[in-house]
Amino acid sequence: MWFLEQGGRIAATIIDMGGGMWRVRAPEGNVRTVTIPDGTITPALYVAERVT
């Protein structure tokens, strides 16, 4: 589990669901699913870049 921080506050929680699927939940409850391409070296960074 990773926490995406912006401006000193948690902006999202990033969770590896396995199989290349990651779930992102914002504090207000919004949820997104991101699929990571095979061979991605830093999956958490890949997800953070897609949701910010």
MOPAC internal coordinates of N, CA, C and O (Angstrom, degrees):
PM7 1SCF
backbone

  N    0.0000 0     0.00 0     0.00 0    0    0    0
  C    1.4508 1     0.00 0     0.00 0    1    0    0
  C    1.5254 1   107.54 1     0.00 0    2    1    0
  O    1.2310 1   121.13 1   -44.26 1    3    2    1
  N    1.3198 1   115.44 1   135.74 1    3    2    1
  C    1.4524 1   122.25 1   177.81 1    5    3    2
  C    1.5174 1   108.18 1  -124.12 1    6    5    3
  O    1.2310 1   121.40 1   -25.68 1    7    6    5
  N    1.3311 1   114.92 1   154.32 1    7    6    5
  C    1.4584 1   120.78 1   175.38 1    9    7    6
  C    1.5176 1   108.27 1  -116.83 1   10    9    7
  O    1.2310 1   120.48 1   -52.13 1   11   10    9
  N    1.3203 1   116.69 1   127.87 1   11   10    9
  C    1.4551 1   122.42 1   176.14 1   13   11   10
  C    1.5180 1   106.94 1   -91.46 1   14   13   11
  O    1.2310 1   120.68 1   -59.39 1   15   14   13
  N    1.3275 1   116.30 1   120.61 1   15   14   13
  C    1.4586 1   121.48 1  -176.30 1   17   15   14
  C    1.5204 1   109.86 1  -111.44 1   18   17   15
  O    1.2310 1   121.08 1   -43.23 1   19   18   17
  N    1.3174 1   115.54 1   136.77 1   19   18   17
  C    1.4603 1   121.57 1   175.43 1   21   19   18
  C    1.5206 1   108.13 1  -139.31 1   22   21   19
  O    1.2310 1   120.81 1   -54.14 1   23   22   21
  N    1.3113 1   116.05 1   125.86 1   23   22   21
  C    1.4559 1   120.34 1   178.55 1   25   23   22
  C    1.5180 1   113.45 1    62.96 1   26   25   23
  O    1.2310 1   120.26 1  -148.60 1   27   26   25
  N    1.3376 1   117.11 1    31.40 1   27   26   25
  C    1.4561 1   121.02 1   178.52 1   29   27   26
  C    1.5231 1   114.60 1    79.73 1   30   29   27
  O    1.2310 1   120.09 1  -173.64 1   31   30   29
  N    1.3238 1   117.42 1     6.36 1   31   30   29
  C    1.4671 1   121.37 1   179.64 1   33   31   30
  C    1.5196 1   109.49 1  -124.91 1   34   33   31
  O    1.2310 1   120.47 1   -28.67 1   35   34   33
  N    1.3273 1   116.71 1   151.33 1   35   34   33
  C    1.4567 1   120.79 1   176.97 1   37   35   34
  C    1.5231 1   108.49 1   -72.20 1   38   37   35
  O    1.2310 1   121.19 1   -58.62 1   39   38   37
  N    1.3495 1   115.32 1   121.38 1   39   38   37
  C    1.4568 1   121.09 1  -179.10 1   41   39   38
  C    1.5213 1   111.61 1   -97.61 1   42   41   39
  O    1.2310 1   120.30 1   158.10 1   43   42   41
  N    1.3502 1   117.04 1   -21.90 1   43   42   41
  C    1.4619 1   120.21 1  -179.82 1   45   43   42
  C    1.5213 1   109.98 1  -169.67 1   46   45   43
  O    1.2310 1   121.26 1   -23.44 1   47   46   45
  N    1.3179 1   115.20 1   156.56 1   47   46   45
  C    1.4564 1   123.02 1   171.32 1   49   47   46
  C    1.5158 1   106.77 1  -109.30 1   50   49   47
  O    1.2310 1   120.52 1   -49.22 1   51   50   49
  N    1.3353 1   116.61 1   130.78 1   51   50   49
  C    1.4673 1   122.07 1  -177.67 1   53   51   50
  C    1.5203 1   107.91 1  -114.72 1   54   53   51
  O    1.2310 1   120.39 1   -55.86 1   55   54   53
  N    1.3350 1   116.85 1   124.14 1   55   54   53
  C    1.4671 1   122.15 1  -175.51 1   57   55   54
  C    1.5237 1   110.02 1  -125.71 1   58   57   55
  O    1.2310 1   120.72 1   -49.14 1   59   58   57
  N    1.3366 1   116.23 1   130.86 1   59   58   57
  C    1.4656 1   122.62 1   175.60 1   61   59   58
  C    1.5250 1   108.02 1   -79.71 1   62   61   59
  O    1.2310 1   120.62 1   -64.19 1   63   62   61
  N    1.3311 1   116.41 1   115.81 1   63   62   61
  C    1.4614 1   121.38 1  -178.95 1   65   63   62
  C    1.5345 1   112.00 1   -92.47 1   66   65   63
  O    1.2310 1   120.45 1   176.70 1   67   66   65
  N    1.3387 1   116.75 1    -3.30 1   67   66   65
  C    1.4572 1   121.40 1  -178.84 1   69   67   66
  C    1.5202 1   111.32 1    88.36 1   70   69   67
  O    1.2310 1   121.01 1   -22.16 1   71   70   69
  N    1.3109 1   115.67 1   157.84 1   71   70   69
  C    1.4533 1   120.67 1   177.55 1   73   71   70
  C    1.5193 1   114.47 1    65.07 1   74   73   71
  O    1.2310 1   120.19 1  -155.78 1   75   74   73
  N    1.3367 1   117.24 1    24.22 1   75   74   73
  C    1.4589 1   120.70 1   179.43 1   77   75   74
  C    1.5140 1   114.57 1    83.61 1   78   77   75
  O    1.2310 1   120.07 1  -176.25 1   79   78   77
  N    1.3250 1   117.47 1     3.75 1   79   78   77
  C    1.4733 1   121.84 1   179.70 1   81   79   78
  C    1.5273 1   109.28 1  -101.32 1   82   81   79
  O    1.2310 1   120.86 1   -47.80 1   83   82   81
  N    1.3085 1   115.95 1   132.20 1   83   82   81
  C    1.4602 1   122.34 1   177.57 1   85   83   82
  C    1.5216 1   108.17 1  -126.33 1   86   85   83
  O    1.2310 1   121.13 1   -37.31 1   87   86   85
  N    1.3290 1   115.44 1   142.69 1   87   86   85
  C    1.4654 1   121.52 1   179.86 1   89   87   86
  C    1.5214 1   108.05 1  -112.85 1   90   89   87
  O    1.2310 1   120.94 1   -44.11 1   91   90   89
  N    1.3319 1   115.81 1   135.89 1   91   90   89
  C    1.4628 1   122.55 1   179.65 1   93   91   90
  C    1.5211 1   107.82 1  -121.07 1   94   93   91
  O    1.2310 1   120.79 1   -53.04 1   95   94   93
  N    1.3344 1   116.09 1   126.96 1   95   94   93
  C    1.4688 1   120.39 1   178.87 1   97   95   94
  C    1.5271 1   108.50 1  -124.64 1   98   97   95
  O    1.2310 1   121.30 1   -55.26 1   99   98   97
  N    1.3356 1   115.13 1   124.74 1   99   98   97
  C    1.4606 1   121.50 1   175.58 1  101   99   98
  C    1.5241 1   108.88 1   -83.77 1  102  101   99
  O    1.2310 1   119.89 1   -25.31 1  103  102  101
  N    1.3439 1   117.81 1   154.69 1  103  102  101
  C    1.4659 1   120.49 1  -179.59 1  105  103  102
  C    1.5297 1   113.67 1   -54.56 1  106  105  103
  O    1.2310 1   119.79 1   148.74 1  107  106  105
  N    1.3441 1   118.01 1   -31.26 1  107  106  105
  C    1.4669 1   119.18 1  -179.79 1  109  107  106
  C    1.5201 1   113.03 1   -80.24 1  110  109  107
  O    1.2310 1   120.39 1   179.70 1  111  110  109
  N    1.3638 1   116.87 1    -0.30 1  111  110  109
  C    1.4571 1   120.11 1   173.32 1  113  111  110
  C    1.5137 1   116.14 1   107.15 1  114  113  111
  O    1.2310 1   119.47 1   170.30 1  115  114  113
  N    1.3231 1   118.61 1    -9.70 1  115  114  113
  C    1.4697 1   120.90 1   177.97 1  117  115  114
  C    1.5276 1   109.76 1   -63.02 1  118  117  115
  O    1.2310 1   120.53 1   -40.80 1  119  118  117
  N    1.3343 1   116.58 1   139.20 1  119  118  117
  C    1.4633 1   121.65 1  -179.25 1  121  119  118
  C    1.5195 1   109.30 1  -127.24 1  122  121  119
  O    1.2310 1   121.19 1   -44.42 1  123  122  121
  N    1.3293 1   115.33 1   135.58 1  123  122  121
  C    1.4689 1   121.55 1   174.39 1  125  123  122
  C    1.5113 1   108.53 1  -130.05 1  126  125  123
  O    1.2310 1   120.55 1   -29.58 1  127  126  125
  N    1.3212 1   116.56 1   150.42 1  127  126  125
  C    1.4554 1   122.57 1   174.10 1  129  127  126
  C    1.5195 1   107.82 1  -114.81 1  130  129  127
  O    1.2310 1   121.00 1   -48.16 1  131  130  129
  N    1.3317 1   115.70 1   131.84 1  131  130  129
  C    1.4570 1   121.67 1  -179.82 1  133  131  130
  C    1.5251 1   107.67 1  -121.50 1  134  133  131
  O    1.2310 1   120.39 1   -46.07 1  135  134  133
  N    1.3340 1   116.87 1   133.93 1  135  134  133
  C    1.4576 1   122.27 1   176.23 1  137  135  134
  C    1.5264 1   108.40 1  -100.09 1  138  137  135
  O    1.2310 1   120.98 1   -51.65 1  139  138  137
  N    1.3191 1   115.72 1   128.35 1  139  138  137
  C    1.4573 1   122.27 1  -177.68 1  141  139  138
  C    1.5297 1   109.44 1   -91.19 1  142  141  139
  O    1.2310 1   119.55 1   -49.18 1  143  142  141
  N    1.3429 1   118.46 1   130.82 1  143  142  141
  C    1.4593 1   120.20 1   175.97 1  145  143  142
  C    1.5383 1   110.89 1   -66.32 1  146  145  143
  O    1.2310 1   120.41 1   -33.47 1  147  146  145
  N    1.3185 1   116.82 1   146.53 1  147  146  145
  C    1.4635 1   120.94 1   176.01 1  149  147  146
  C    1.5257 1   109.54 1   -55.76 1  150  149  147
  O    1.2310 1   120.97 1   -38.35 1  151  150  149
  N    1.3303 1   115.75 1   141.65 1  151  150  149
  C    1.4563 1   121.05 1   176.89 1  153  151  150
  C    1.5161 1   114.77 1    85.62 1  154  153  151
  O    1.2310 1   119.76 1  -177.41 1  155  154  153
  N    1.3184 1   118.07 1     2.59 1  155  154  153
  C    1.4695 1   120.70 1   178.23 1  157  155  154
  C    1.5215 1   108.61 1   -66.73 1  158  157  155
  O    1.2310 1   120.48 1   -56.63 1  159  158  157
  N    1.3341 1   116.68 1   123.37 1  159  158  157
  C    1.4636 1   121.27 1  -174.65 1  161  159  158
  C    1.5248 1   112.34 1   -76.15 1  162  161  159
  O    1.2310 1   119.94 1   141.16 1  163  162  161
  N    1.3154 1   117.71 1   -38.84 1  163  162  161
  C    1.4713 1   121.69 1  -179.29 1  165  163  162
  C    1.5294 1   109.27 1  -123.78 1  166  165  163
  O    1.2310 1   120.20 1   -98.82 1  167  166  165
  N    1.3346 1   117.23 1    81.18 1  167  166  165
  C    1.4675 1   120.48 1  -174.75 1  169  167  166
  C    1.5289 1   113.77 1   -59.30 1  170  169  167
  O    1.2310 1   119.30 1   138.99 1  171  170  169
  N    1.3344 1   118.94 1   -41.01 1  171  170  169
  C    1.4608 1   120.03 1  -178.50 1  173  171  170
  C    1.5224 1   110.45 1   -63.35 1  174  173  171
  O    1.2310 1   119.89 1   140.73 1  175  174  173
  N    1.3229 1   117.82 1   -39.27 1  175  174  173
  C    1.4601 1   121.59 1   177.39 1  177  175  174
  C    1.5222 1   110.54 1   -66.19 1  178  177  175
  O    1.2310 1   120.38 1   139.48 1  179  178  177
  N    1.3288 1   116.87 1   -40.52 1  179  178  177
  C    1.4667 1   122.02 1   177.29 1  181  179  178
  C    1.5347 1   109.82 1   -57.08 1  182  181  179
  O    1.2310 1   120.63 1   132.96 1  183  182  181
  N    1.3220 1   116.41 1   -47.04 1  183  182  181
  C    1.4764 1   120.90 1  -179.94 1  185  183  182
  C    1.5253 1   110.17 1   -64.04 1  186  185  183
  O    1.2310 1   120.33 1   132.42 1  187  186  185
  N    1.3283 1   116.98 1   -47.58 1  187  186  185
  C    1.4728 1   120.62 1  -178.61 1  189  187  186
  C    1.5233 1   110.96 1   -57.84 1  190  189  187
  O    1.2310 1   119.88 1   140.15 1  191  190  189
  N    1.3183 1   117.83 1   -39.85 1  191  190  189
  C    1.4559 1   121.00 1   179.56 1  193  191  190
  C    1.5286 1   111.79 1   -67.75 1  194  193  191
  O    1.2310 1   119.98 1   150.99 1  195  194  193
  N    1.3107 1   117.63 1   -29.01 1  195  194  193
  C    1.4632 1   120.51 1  -179.03 1  197  195  194
  C    1.5323 1   112.51 1   -80.08 1  198  197  195
  O    1.2310 1   119.76 1   155.48 1  199  198  197
  N    1.3008 1   118.07 1   -24.52 1  199  198  197
  C    1.4748 1   119.73 1  -174.41 1  201  199  198
  C    1.5268 1   113.75 1  -104.21 1  202  201  199
  O    1.2310 1   120.04 1   178.78 1  203  202  201
  N    1.3298 1   117.54 1    -1.22 1  203  202  201
  C    1.4656 1   119.12 1   179.20 1  205  203  202
  C    1.4951 1   111.60 1  -105.26 1  206  205  203
  O    1.2310 1   120.10 1   180.00 1  207  206  205

